């Protein structure tokens, strides 16, 4: 008798279903086969299938419709137009507490909100120190935010500043504040140049995944966008590190050639 084929683990089944969604074999709105049929297809128990479906529901790939079954969810990514963001004629509106990011999201018909920022003075990690051109371990100010679209976490936006720039300004206030041109410019430190660095990898810590409400076990890839802002002296005055789940965000640049 040939050896029995080993049942694929939860991760392999989830990856297979995600691959079928990515390829278009399973399209938004399509109904998944029944739990029994999936269990037979993958040669596993129904409990294993339940766990896979729970993970994919938590990640936003699937949705359950009462009395009907489980369906592929229609995900509408946010287009983040980085060539316009924080540049030129900014769309900040203090009267409606709508900063440039919220305004850009609302232009796409989305509801944009931001959790109450958390502010701390901490030793600069190596990458932040490099961007701010200070020694690693130098104390800097960090302002941490969770940005939501239609009520769901779409981005983490953590901004780091030299203490001599942030101290005594609204950057130290734990409140969602909107100023014309941004808080930095209002405090007398306008950004005159920027540099963007973009990479992609799985979340680097459980805290990061928790803040984004990502499921455990799937290794959802995230985009890590670092924007270094330079002041009139040419020195860096801020670095904003935005972490965004790849399936929820599309980074857009438009340039003349």
Beta strands, then each sheet from edge to edge (+ up, - down):
strand 1: 62-65
strand 2: 69-72
strand 3: 78-81
strand 4: 112-114
strand 5: 118-123
strand 6: 139-149
strand 7: 152-162
strand 8: 193-202
strand 9: 221-230
strand 10: 236-245
strand 11: 249-252
sheet 1: 1+ 2-
sheet 2: 3+ 11+
sheet 3: 4+ 6- 5+
sheet 4: 4+ 6- 7+ 10- 9+ 8-
end
